[in-house]
Amino acid sequence: MLIGREKETAFLEEVVNQEDSQFIAVYGRRRVGKTYLIRETLKGRFTFQHSGVFEGSRIEQLQAFSSALTDAGMAPDHPVPENWFDAFQLLKQLILQSSHQKKILFLDELSWMDTQKSELIRALEHFWNSWCSARNDIILIVCSSATSWILKKVIHNKGGLYHRLTGRLRLMPFTLAQCKTYVEKKNLAFSDTQIMELYMALGGVPFYWELMQKGLSVSQNIDNLFFAAEAPLKDEYDYLFASIFKKPADYLKIIHALAEHKMGLTRAEILSATGLSGSGKFSEKLDELESCGFIREYHAFGKKTKGSLYQLIDPFVRFYHSFLLTRPEDPAFWTHQINTPKLNTWQGLAFELVCLLHIEQIKSRLGISGVLTDVCSFVCGKDPEKGIHGSQIDLVIWRSDHTINLLEMKYKSGPYAITQSYNEELRRKANDFVTETKTRNAIHWTMVTPFGLYWNKYAGEIQSQITSDDLMKF
């Protein structure tokens, strides 16, 4: 049962209904549901489907491809291809004997098939350019969890596949709204608050949500997933990076460095923290991590260092670094963390990340979905001569309608009360921001907190507030 993928399903159906042959690339991080989406949408209509063998040799990949041809209806006595040109020649024969009106071909985990000196891409280029593109009945769908690989080798290919793709689909993790729909469809008795708590640890990866067990609390489910003796996700972190990058060590060094700094680091700071060489390969690694959705590059107003900041934004990876780098021996570790200072601090930081991942919902609530914006942060040091106290604002929405929203995110299991001291702190932050940026735009404070503000005399100075209900809207 497909849940929360209506747009993606419609896209694939539209592809099949095109009059010309179509070459589609589908990509997204591990466990996001790419294969499930394609198979469920197009089930019963495949002429051929095959998945690469993880860490398989060239011979093993070709043998698996040959077996897939047999499964699709080719005579079992066909020769095992010696190379990928032979393999695609056999695939042509299978297509020619097919009675399907549309020949839908699905090559899953294509990056795993691309072993050293395999010439897979050259053979794929030749197969498409010399034969498929001349027909009007081929639907070729290639898919990979190695986002950086498929972007480089297929989508941005500078050789024979240049501009050959007719469409691409990046499958994103679920939003809070989609997770809520999933929970309801699965009859899981989780409140909106509990969905938020789970999202802070799991993010929107559908496979992780599929592991939720009915009748268990949020803390019990998290214990079962990560801390129990046979926890299904206890090794997920290592598998995640190994499935995406053939040599993940340098990527993990970057992730480790960024996990230590909430707001992120500049390129130079990452180099210093990791000891990596600042060559073009390093810039490529940053681009790849961003394309996979693990980090983001952004600008911080007021920061004195040069260049953009890079920030770790994957909830699952952040959760792992907070609690699983040194694996606790307590199988009920998470349950025993309830109301501890460590957990409370983590919840505050994790909630900020959830807000960052739901900028579109925040803009919708503010009524500025159609307004051009720049989303950034703000950092400035103390400068008594200018009257600057030193401030940090995690989220700033700089709008083209001459208004700036300064956002504060506070996680609390009830209405949040603004005290006199906190109200004074907000005034100091706003003053620092105006002084440092020299802006003449209107400044609006926006509070993002699950249950909204407790109404007192200071709450009236907040121009807008956003609750978990707002974050959970489509």
Buried (B, 14 or more C-beta within 10 A) or exposed (E): EEBBBEEBBEBBEEBBEEEEBBBBBBBBBBBBBBBBBBBBBBEEBBBBBBBBBEEBEBEEBBBBBBEBBEEBEBEEEEEBBEBBBBBBBBBEEBBEEBEEEBBBBBBBBBBBBBBEEBBBBBBBBBBBBEBBBEEEBBBBBBBBBBBBBBBBBBBEBEEBBEEBBBBBBBBBBBBBBBBBBBBEEBEBEBEBEBBBBBBBBBBBBBBBBEEBEEEBBBBBBBBBBBBBEEBEBBEBBEEBBBBBBBEBEBBBBBBBBBBEBBBBBBBEBBBEBBEBEEEEEBEEBBBBBBBBBBBBBBEBBBBEEEEBBBBBBBBBBBBBBBBBEEEBEEBBBBBBBEEEEEBEEBBBBBBBBBBBBBBEBBBBBBEBEEEEBEBBBBBBBEEEEEEBBEBBBBBBBBBEEEBBBBBBBBBBEEBBEBEEEBBEBBEBBBBBBBBBBEBEBEBBBBBBBBBBBBEEEBBEEBBBBBBBEBBBBE
